[in-house]
Amino acid sequence: MKRIVFLVLASLLVLSCNGQNESTDTFDAAFVHSVYIWLKNPESTKDRAAFEASMETFMKNSLYAKTKFLGTPPKASREIVDDSYTYNLIVTFASAEDQDKYQKEEAHLKFIEESEHLWKKVLIYDAIGPKEE
């Protein structure tokens, strides 16, 4: 019985480690596009639902974005942390060229058209990762 419990626990450990490696492998640090969005009416459930629906469609249909993450700020526990935004979108690309194509793709342009009336401010920070040699 102890041997079966050990084998089950060992299998679960291996599976959980494999899952962690897979998620790490999907993040492509070649080009990271971080978008901070402030909605005009962040307390409006209607506005949030419209924004999130449009964002979900966009993320599902983007041809170039690899990693696709949408989050909301946790309550800041330190003065240095900015929690004033409504949403944070992080998408990664295999290259700067793919990010340029993404800017013109139909899914991205449709998202902007559907949602830009909902936001009052957008800040974007792009970063490139180290080149592999």
N, C-alpha and C positions, 0 to 999 in steps of 0.2 A: 504493500500500500504506500509506504514512504517513497519507494522508487517511482511510482506512478505520479504522485504529487510533485516530486522533484522534476520529472520529465515535463509535466504540464507547465510548471513555473519556468523552467529553462526555455521551453518553446515560446511562452509568452514574452519572455525577456528578449529573445532573438527577434521575434516579430515586432516588438515595440522599437527596438534599435533599428531594424530595417525601415520602418515607417519614418523614423526621424531622419535617416539618411536620404530617403526619397524626397522629403519636403525640402531639405537643405539643397539637394541637387537641382530642384526646380527653380530656385532663386538665381537669376542671372545678373551678376553685378557688373556686366559690361556697360550698361546704361540704365540708371535708375531715375525715374521721373516721379517726384513727390509733389502732390497737389494738395493745397490746403484751401478749403472752401468755407466761406461764411454765408449762410443763407440769410435772406432779408427777414424772414419770419421763422426763426429756428424752433419756436414753440408750436408752430402749426403742424398738426399731424397730417393734414392734407398735403401741404408742401413737401414734407419729408417723404410721404408715400410716393408722390409724383417723382421726386428726385431719385429715390431709391429704385423705383421701377425702371426709369430711364437708364440709370447707371447699370442695373442688372442686365438689361438688354444690350447696352454698349459693351460691357465686359464679356458677355457671352459671344458677341459677334466680332470683336476686334481681331483682325488678322495678324497683327504685329505684336501686341502686348503679350508678354509671357506670364510673369507673375502679375496677379490682379488682386489687390487688397483694398477694401474699403473699411475704414474704421471711424470711430468717434472718440473724442478725447475723454480720458478718465479725469476725475477731479484732481487738479494739480495739488501736490502735497508740498511743493517747494516753489518759492517765488520765481526761480529761473525757468520754470516750466510754463509754457504758454498753452492754456486750455480754452482759449477764446474762440477757436474755430468750431465749425459744426461737423465737418467731415474731413477725413484725410484719405486720399487715394494714392496708392503706390503701385506703379506699374514698372516692369522692367522690360528691356529690349536687348536683343542680341548685339545691336550696334546703334550708333548714332544715326546711320542711314535708315534703319528700321523705325526709329523714333520719328524721323522726318516723314516717312511714308504714313505712319500712324496719324500724324497731324492732318493729313489730307484724306484719310480713309472715310468711307461713308458712315460707318458705325460711330466714329468719333464726332464727325460733323453733325450727325443726327442728334446725338446726345447734347451737344452744345445748343443746337436749335431748340430742343425740347426743354432744356433746363436753365438756360442763361437768365431767364426772367426771374428765377427763384433766388439767385445769389446776388449779394451786394459786393463781395470781394473774393478774389482768387489770387493766391500766391503760389508760384511754382519754383521748386528747387530741383535742378538736374545735377546728377553726379555720374562720373565715370569711374569704374573700378580699375585696379591695377592691370596692366597688360601682362598676359602670360608669355613667358619666353621659352 
